[in-house]
Amino acid sequence: VLTDTGVVAPAGFSKLRVVHFATQAPDVDVWRTQPDFQTLITIMFPFPYRAASPYLQSTPGDWTVVVTPQGQTDTLLATGAIPVADGQSRTVVLLDQPGGGLQFVVLTDR
């Protein structure tokens, strides 16, 4: 069960959060870029299985999420651009990929 912890993005902004439901993943660090800041930033630390980040707010535009093994720089997953328009919110769900590895699903929250 995921609780609504600030899903509504005010006018002129977008929001994104990440939840970790990948049971087979090693301990991970989860990073993001956001429309108003294109350098990778950690989302929260630590980021254990079943963790849900708070909604992060930025201007409308493209977000990205990158997952690395905890304390390392090897990329386990990179989402590419996730467009989030003005007033919209998205959740990126990290899941096990059949046969190994990680996959993600982007949910529209609002």
Salt bridges, closest charged atoms under 4 A:
none
